[in-house]
Amino acid sequence: MRMQGYESRLPTDVVNHYVHSRVAYRQPLSLERAILAIRTVLPDCGLSDPKLVRMLQSAAAKYHLEVEGSKIRS
């Protein structure tokens, strides 16, 4: 099932939106869950998982969020 309205969004926008949405939870950001969520709304995203990890880590640093360990190599 494709989410309507996300196809035209840039991966950087979706990454930033996802990380910002996690700020209120005050829990470490799970990279695995974040990538799954991003790939769900952007199934045709051509970025590799390591690239998404770097983008997520960068966005998390802006919001002072801790990042949960990942098996995905950045």
N, C-alpha and C positions, 0 to 999 in steps of 0.2 A: 504494500500500500504506500503510495507516494503522498507526502505531505504537500499540500498546496501552498504556494507562496514562497517556498524556500529555494526553489530551483534557480532563481535569479540572484540569490544572495551570494556574496563572496564568502569563501571559507573563513577568512579572517573575521568577518562580521559574526558568523555563527559561533566561532571559537570564543570571541570576546563576550558575546551574549551568554553563552553557556557558563563561562567562568564567572561572569558577573552574577548570574542567577544562583550560583553556589555560595556566594559570600555570606548570606544570612544563615547558612547551616552551621557555620563554625566548625566544620570537619575538614580533614585533608581532602584535597581534590583527587579523585581516583582517575588516573589517566585511562585505564581500561574502559571505565564507564563513560568517560567523556568521549572517547573515540567511537564507542558504540553509538552514543547519542548523535554525534556529528554524522556518522555514516548512515544513520537512520534517516535523518532529514536531508542529507546530501548524498544520496546513493551513487551519484556519478562523479563524486569528488575525485580528482586525479592525483591528489597529494598522497604521499606515502605516509604510513603510520609514524615513522621517525620524524617526518616534517611536522605532522600534526602534534606530536609530543613536544617538539621545540616551541611551536606556537602556543600550546597550552601552558607550558612552563613559563614562557614570557608573560602571558596574560595573567597567570596566577601570581607572578612576582609583582605586577602592577597593583594587584589587590591585596598583597601581603598574605596570600593563601599558601598553606603548606601543601606540598604535592605528595600524594601517596606513592610509594615505590612501584615500579613498573618492570615487567619483563620485556617491555618493548625498548629496544635500544634506540637511543637518540643519537 
